[in-house]
Amino acid sequence: MKRLFGYTVLWVFVISSLYSVYAIFSKQNLLIVSLPLAVFLGVYLFKGTLNLVLGIGYIYWILRDTHKGFSVSIGFMRETDYPWRTGKGMQLGLGKYAFQIGLCKRTNAIDEMNGLLNALKGRELTHKPKEISEWH
């Protein structure tokens, strides 16, 4: 039940946010309802999630506090913990906050070591480090 409530809140937030943007440009009267609803649900959804990767299915979002100024750019994400997602999306920065949303895919990591190696684009060594250092 809690999961269904979370999905419902998320979709109402997305729809009211999109409608708010549409209403601003088309000068609709329902902006008085949709904008406060989007702000209220946004605060509810994102409270306590600063700098955490959140996602449902193939969609992820991050709210970061490591930004300066204003920017719109392509963003990427590599999660270094389970479920080991990697993604690419759009990032909007305003002031000291940046919001990023995009598409991601999960890695089929079996254990923590393989997941970390895959997230960091590393691999296990076939030779010992001392032997590798002697190659030069």
Secondary structure, DSSP 8 states (H G I E B T S, - for coil): -HHHHHHHHHHHHHHHHHHHHHHHHHT-TTHHHHHHHHHHHHHHHHTT-BT-EEEETTEEEEEES---SEEEEEEEEE-SSTT-EEEEEEEEEETTEEEEEEEEEE----SHHHHHHHHTT----SS-HHHHHTT-
